[in-house]
């Protein structure tokens, strides 16, 4: 068993600015995306690059009848994605 399994990360989770206004996480995973560059005059590339993009879905209120839904999409490979 890894030593990381024995740590309590709840204090770190509480520092997440996404959770600061009452939202809670309902989905938090890396999802494979095929990214293509598109030139307006030429159209999209034939073949794109496959990247693992982190997708986080946060809900404010009840999961079945949310007051607000936020979707965060981030990439460690491209900080300005």
LUMTIBA-963144 format. One record per atom (N, C-alpha, C): residue number from 1; residue in three letters; atom name; y, x, z negated. Coordinates in pm, 1 decimal. Layout:
{site NUM,"ALA","CA",{Y,X,Z}}
...
//
This chain:
{site 1,"UNK","N",{-117.7,84.5,0.0}}
{site 1,"UNK","CA",{0.0,0.0,0.0}}
{site 1,"UNK","C",{123.3,88.5,0.0}}
{site 2,"UNK","N",{219.7,54.1,79.2}}
{site 2,"UNK","CA",{342.0,131.4,92.6}}
{site 2,"UNK","C",{428.3,117.7,-31.6}}
{site 3,"UNK","N",{501.0,223.9,-62.1}}
{site 3,"UNK","CA",{591.5,221.3,-177.2}}
{site 3,"UNK","C",{705.0,120.9,-156.0}}
{site 4,"UNK","N",{738.5,91.7,-29.7}}
{site 4,"UNK","CA",{845.5,-3.7,-1.0}}
{site 4,"UNK","C",{810.3,-145.0,-45.3}}
{site 5,"UNK","N",{681.8,-176.2,-54.7}}
{site 5,"UNK","CA",{640.6,-310.5,-97.2}}
{site 5,"UNK","C",{669.4,-333.5,-245.0}}
{site 6,"UNK","N",{691.4,-227.8,-321.7}}
{site 6,"UNK","CA",{715.7,-243.8,-464.7}}
{site 6,"UNK","C",{863.7,-261.4,-498.3}}
{site 7,"UNK","N",{953.9,-243.6,-402.1}}
{site 7,"UNK","CA",{1097.5,-258.3,-427.0}}
{site 7,"UNK","C",{1142.5,-402.3,-408.7}}
{site 8,"UNK","N",{1241.9,-440.7,-486.4}}
{site 8,"UNK","CA",{1303.6,-572.5,-474.2}}
{site 8,"UNK","C",{1429.8,-557.3,-389.6}}
{site 9,"UNK","N",{1426.5,-612.4,-268.9}}
{site 9,"UNK","CA",{1538.6,-599.4,-176.8}}
{site 9,"UNK","C",{1636.0,-717.3,-186.4}}
{site 10,"UNK","N",{1621.6,-805.2,-284.8}}
{site 10,"UNK","CA",{1706.7,-922.9,-294.0}}
{site 10,"UNK","C",{1853.4,-885.2,-313.7}}
{site 11,"UNK","N",{1882.1,-776.5,-385.3}}
{site 11,"UNK","CA",{2021.2,-734.1,-404.8}}
{site 11,"UNK","C",{2083.3,-690.9,-272.5}}
{site 12,"UNK","N",{2005.7,-625.8,-188.3}}
{site 12,"UNK","CA",{2055.0,-584.6,-56.3}}
{site 12,"UNK","C",{2076.6,-707.6,30.6}}
{site 13,"UNK","N",{1984.9,-802.3,25.8}}
{site 13,"UNK","CA",{1999.3,-926.6,102.6}}
{site 13,"UNK","C",{2125.2,-1002.5,62.3}}
{site 14,"UNK","N",{2160.5,-999.4,-65.5}}
{site 14,"UNK","CA",{2279.1,-1070.2,-113.4}}
{site 14,"UNK","C",{2407.2,-1008.9,-57.9}}
{site 15,"UNK","N",{2404.2,-881.7,-17.8}}
{site 15,"UNK","CA",{2522.0,-815.3,37.8}}
{site 15,"UNK","C",{2540.6,-847.3,185.8}}
{site 16,"UNK","N",{2444.8,-915.8,249.3}}
{site 16,"UNK","CA",{2453.4,-950.9,390.2}}
{site 16,"UNK","C",{2570.8,-1046.6,410.7}}
{site 17,"UNK","N",{2672.5,-1006.6,489.8}}
{site 17,"UNK","CA",{2788.5,-1094.0,509.5}}
{site 17,"UNK","C",{2753.2,-1226.0,578.8}}
{site 18,"UNK","N",{2641.9,-1231.9,649.0}}
{site 18,"UNK","CA",{2600.4,-1356.1,713.9}}
{site 18,"UNK","C",{2566.2,-1464.5,612.0}}
{site 19,"UNK","N",{2525.5,-1422.7,493.3}}
{site 19,"UNK","CA",{2483.4,-1518.0,390.9}}
{site 19,"UNK","C",{2597.1,-1553.5,295.3}}
{site 20,"UNK","N",{2711.6,-1491.2,312.6}}
{site 20,"UNK","CA",{2822.6,-1505.5,219.2}}
{site 20,"UNK","C",{2879.0,-1645.0,206.8}}
{site 21,"UNK","N",{2873.5,-1726.0,309.7}}
{site 21,"UNK","CA",{2935.1,-1858.9,303.8}}
{site 21,"UNK","C",{2833.6,-1971.2,286.0}}
{site 22,"UNK","N",{2715.8,-1938.3,234.7}}
{site 22,"UNK","CA",{2617.1,-2041.1,203.2}}
{site 22,"UNK","C",{2506.9,-2061.1,305.3}}
{site 23,"UNK","N",{2511.4,-1990.8,418.1}}
{site 23,"UNK","CA",{2403.4,-2000.9,517.7}}
{site 23,"UNK","C",{2275.5,-1939.3,461.6}}
{site 24,"UNK","N",{2162.3,-1985.2,510.4}}
{site 24,"UNK","CA",{2034.8,-1921.4,477.9}}
{site 24,"UNK","C",{1958.9,-1894.8,608.5}}
{site 25,"UNK","N",{1877.6,-1791.4,605.9}}
{site 25,"UNK","CA",{1806.2,-1745.9,725.3}}
{site 25,"UNK","C",{1682.2,-1831.7,747.0}}
{site 26,"UNK","N",{1666.7,-1883.6,871.1}}
{site 26,"UNK","CA",{1546.3,-1957.9,906.3}}
{site 26,"UNK","C",{1463.4,-1882.5,1010.7}}
{site 27,"UNK","N",{1523.9,-1781.3,1075.1}}
{site 27,"UNK","CA",{1452.6,-1701.5,1175.5}}
{site 27,"UNK","C",{1517.3,-1564.3,1178.5}}
{site 28,"UNK","N",{1436.5,-1459.0,1169.6}}
{site 28,"UNK","CA",{1488.6,-1321.6,1170.8}}
{site 28,"UNK","C",{1380.0,-1231.0,1227.4}}
{site 29,"UNK","N",{1389.4,-1205.2,1359.0}}
{site 29,"UNK","CA",{1286.0,-1125.1,1425.4}}
{site 29,"UNK","C",{1345.5,-1045.1,1540.0}}
{site 30,"UNK","N",{1270.9,-942.5,1581.3}}
{site 30,"UNK","CA",{1302.7,-872.9,1705.4}}
{site 30,"UNK","C",{1230.6,-945.2,1818.0}}
{site 31,"UNK","N",{1305.2,-977.1,1923.9}}
{site 31,"UNK","CA",{1252.7,-1054.5,2035.7}}
{site 31,"UNK","C",{1269.8,-971.6,2162.6}}
{site 32,"UNK","N",{1165.9,-961.3,2246.6}}
{site 32,"UNK","CA",{1182.1,-884.7,2371.1}}
{site 32,"UNK","C",{1267.4,-961.4,2472.4}}
{site 33,"UNK","N",{1371.2,-896.0,2521.7}}
{site 33,"UNK","CA",{1459.9,-951.9,2623.6}}
{site 33,"UNK","C",{1456.3,-862.3,2746.0}}
{site 34,"UNK","N",{1459.3,-921.1,2864.1}}
{site 34,"UNK","CA",{1475.8,-843.5,2986.5}}
{site 34,"UNK","C",{1623.0,-851.7,3024.3}}
{site 35,"UNK","N",{1690.4,-736.5,3020.4}}
{site 35,"UNK","CA",{1833.0,-731.0,3049.4}}
{site 35,"UNK","C",{1854.8,-677.0,3190.0}}
{site 36,"UNK","N",{1942.8,-743.4,3264.1}}
{site 36,"UNK","CA",{1974.5,-701.9,3401.3}}
{site 36,"UNK","C",{2125.3,-690.8,3417.3}}
{site 37,"UNK","N",{2167.9,-590.8,3490.6}}
{site 37,"UNK","CA",{2308.7,-576.0,3523.8}}
{site 37,"UNK","C",{2335.4,-657.8,3648.8}}
{site 38,"UNK","N",{2446.2,-731.7,3647.2}}
{site 38,"UNK","CA",{2478.1,-814.5,3762.6}}
{site 38,"UNK","C",{2614.0,-774.3,3818.7}}
{site 39,"UNK","N",{2613.5,-737.6,3945.2}}
{site 39,"UNK","CA",{2735.8,-709.0,4019.9}}
{site 39,"UNK","C",{2772.6,-837.5,4093.4}}
{site 40,"UNK","N",{2895.2,-887.4,4075.4}}
{site 40,"UNK","CA",{2932.0,-1014.5,4139.4}}
{site 40,"UNK","C",{2912.0,-1015.6,4290.8}}
{site 41,"UNK","N",{2927.0,-901.5,4355.3}}
{site 41,"UNK","CA",{2913.1,-899.7,4500.9}}
{site 41,"UNK","C",{2767.3,-882.8,4545.4}}
{site 42,"UNK","N",{2683.2,-823.2,4458.6}}
{site 42,"UNK","CA",{2544.1,-796.3,4496.8}}
{site 42,"UNK","C",{2442.4,-887.1,4428.3}}
{site 43,"UNK","N",{2481.8,-952.2,4320.0}}
{site 43,"UNK","CA",{2387.1,-1034.1,4244.5}}
{site 43,"UNK","C",{2316.2,-950.8,4139.6}}
{site 44,"UNK","N",{2218.3,-1008.4,4071.2}}
{site 44,"UNK","CA",{2148.6,-935.4,3964.1}}
{site 44,"UNK","C",{2054.1,-829.2,4018.1}}
{site 45,"UNK","N",{2025.0,-731.6,3931.7}}
{site 45,"UNK","CA",{1927.1,-628.2,3964.2}}
{site 45,"UNK","C",{1790.7,-691.4,3986.7}}
{site 46,"UNK","N",{1709.4,-627.8,4071.0}}
{site 46,"UNK","CA",{1571.8,-675.6,4093.0}}
{site 46,"UNK","C",{1488.5,-662.1,3965.8}}
{site 47,"UNK","N",{1499.4,-545.8,3900.3}}
{site 47,"UNK","CA",{1419.6,-518.6,3780.9}}
{site 47,"UNK","C",{1514.1,-485.7,3666.4}}
{site 48,"UNK","N",{1492.8,-548.8,3552.9}}
{site 48,"UNK","CA",{1575.1,-522.6,3435.8}}
{site 48,"UNK","C",{1504.6,-430.0,3339.9}}
{site 49,"UNK","N",{1569.1,-403.6,3228.0}}
{site 49,"UNK","CA",{1508.6,-321.6,3123.5}}
{site 49,"UNK","C",{1465.7,-412.9,3009.7}}
{site 50,"UNK","N",{1351.6,-382.5,2951.2}}
{site 50,"UNK","CA",{1299.2,-460.6,2840.0}}
{site 50,"UNK","C",{1348.2,-397.4,2710.4}}
{site 51,"UNK","N",{1418.0,-477.1,2629.6}}
{site 51,"UNK","CA",{1471.0,-428.6,2502.7}}
{site 51,"UNK","C",{1434.2,-524.1,2391.2}}
{site 52,"UNK","N",{1408.3,-466.8,2274.6}}
{site 52,"UNK","CA",{1385.8,-548.4,2155.5}}
{site 52,"UNK","C",{1522.3,-580.6,2095.9}}
{site 53,"UNK","N",{1559.0,-706.9,2097.3}}
{site 53,"UNK","CA",{1687.6,-752.3,2047.4}}
{site 53,"UNK","C",{1661.6,-832.1,1920.2}}
{site 54,"UNK","N",{1740.9,-805.3,1816.9}}
{site 54,"UNK","CA",{1722.7,-876.7,1690.5}}
{site 54,"UNK","C",{1794.9,-1010.9,1697.6}}
{site 55,"UNK","N",{1720.9,-1117.2,1668.6}}
{site 55,"UNK","CA",{1776.0,-1252.9,1669.2}}
{site 55,"UNK","C",{1764.0,-1307.8,1527.7}}
{site 56,"UNK","N",{1877.6,-1356.0,1476.1}}
{site 56,"UNK","CA",{1879.3,-1415.1,1342.7}}
{site 56,"UNK","C",{1943.5,-1552.9,1354.4}}
{site 57,"UNK","N",{1872.7,-1655.0,1307.1}}
{site 57,"UNK","CA",{1925.4,-1791.8,1306.0}}
{site 57,"UNK","C",{1949.8,-1830.5,1160.6}}
{site 58,"UNK","N",{2073.7,-1871.4,1134.4}}
{site 58,"UNK","CA",{2114.2,-1908.8,999.1}}
{site 58,"UNK","C",{2160.1,-2053.7,998.6}}
{site 59,"UNK","N",{2129.9,-2124.7,891.3}}
{site 59,"UNK","CA",{2161.6,-2266.3,880.0}}
{site 59,"UNK","C",{2242.6,-2287.8,752.7}}
{site 60,"UNK","N",{2343.5,-2373.8,762.3}}
{site 60,"UNK","CA",{2419.9,-2417.3,646.0}}
{site 60,"UNK","C",{2382.6,-2562.3,620.8}}
{site 61,"UNK","N",{2330.2,-2588.3,503.0}}
{site 61,"UNK","CA",{2284.9,-2723.7,470.0}}
{site 61,"UNK","C",{2133.4,-2732.9,481.5}}
{site 62,"UNK","N",{2085.5,-2856.0,492.3}}
{site 62,"UNK","CA",{1942.4,-2883.1,500.8}}
{site 62,"UNK","C",{1887.9,-2839.7,636.9}}
{site 63,"UNK","N",{1766.3,-2786.5,640.6}}
{site 63,"UNK","CA",{1705.9,-2741.3,765.8}}
{site 63,"UNK","C",{1689.6,-2855.0,867.2}}
{site 64,"UNK","N",{1659.6,-2975.8,819.4}}
{site 64,"UNK","CA",{1637.3,-3089.3,909.7}}
{site 64,"UNK","C",{1767.1,-3151.5,960.6}}
{site 65,"UNK","N",{1873.4,-3145.8,880.6}}
{site 65,"UNK","CA",{2003.8,-3200.1,921.2}}
{site 65,"UNK","C",{2112.7,-3098.9,884.5}}
{site 66,"UNK","N",{2118.7,-2987.8,957.5}}
{site 66,"UNK","CA",{2214.1,-2881.9,920.9}}
{site 66,"UNK","C",{2359.4,-2922.5,948.3}}
{site 67,"UNK","N",{2448.9,-2870.3,866.6}}
{site 67,"UNK","CA",{2592.3,-2889.5,887.7}}
{site 67,"UNK","C",{2645.2,-2788.6,988.8}}
{site 68,"UNK","N",{2582.6,-2672.8,995.3}}
{site 68,"UNK","CA",{2627.9,-2565.1,1082.8}}
{site 68,"UNK","C",{2510.3,-2473.9,1113.8}}
{site 69,"UNK","N",{2500.5,-2426.6,1237.5}}
{site 69,"UNK","CA",{2397.0,-2331.9,1278.0}}
{site 69,"UNK","C",{2466.0,-2210.7,1339.5}}
{site 70,"UNK","N",{2425.7,-2092.6,1296.1}}
{site 70,"UNK","CA",{2479.3,-1968.6,1351.7}}
{site 70,"UNK","C",{2363.6,-1887.4,1408.7}}
{site 71,"UNK","N",{2381.6,-1835.3,1530.0}}
{site 71,"UNK","CA",{2281.4,-1749.8,1592.6}}
{site 71,"UNK","C",{2344.9,-1613.1,1613.3}}
{site 72,"UNK","N",{2284.3,-1510.5,1555.5}}
{site 72,"UNK","CA",{2332.6,-1373.3,1569.7}}
{site 72,"UNK","C",{2234.4,-1296.1,1656.3}}
{site 73,"UNK","N",{2285.5,-1230.0,1758.7}}
{site 73,"UNK","CA",{2202.2,-1149.4,1848.4}}
{site 73,"UNK","C",{2259.1,-1008.4,1846.7}}
{site 74,"UNK","N",{2176.6,-911.0,1805.9}}
{site 74,"UNK","CA",{2222.9,-772.8,1797.2}}
{site 74,"UNK","C",{2121.1,-678.8,1860.4}}
{site 75,"UNK","N",{2172.3,-563.5,1902.6}}
{site 75,"UNK","CA",{2087.2,-461.3,1962.2}}
{site 75,"UNK","C",{2124.7,-326.0,1904.1}}
{site 76,"UNK","N",{2027.3,-253.7,1853.4}}
{site 76,"UNK","CA",{2054.7,-120.0,1801.1}}
{site 76,"UNK","C",{2079.4,-20.7,1913.7}}
{site 77,"UNK","N",{2027.6,-49.4,2033.4}}
{site 77,"UNK","CA",{2047.9,40.2,2146.7}}
{site 77,"UNK","C",{2187.6,28.3,2206.0}}
{site 78,"UNK","N",{2248.9,-88.5,2196.3}}
{site 78,"UNK","CA",{2380.7,-110.4,2252.8}}
{site 78,"UNK","C",{2464.8,-186.4,2150.0}}
{site 79,"UNK","N",{2547.9,-112.8,2075.6}}
{site 79,"UNK","CA",{2624.5,-172.9,1968.4}}
{site 79,"UNK","C",{2728.9,-272.7,2018.4}}
{site 80,"UNK","N",{2766.3,-264.8,2145.8}}
{site 80,"UNK","CA",{2867.1,-354.7,2201.9}}
{site 80,"UNK","C",{2803.5,-463.7,2287.1}}
{site 81,"UNK","N",{2675.5,-491.3,2265.4}}
{site 81,"UNK","CA",{2599.9,-591.8,2340.1}}
{site 81,"UNK","C",{2662.5,-727.5,2323.7}}
//
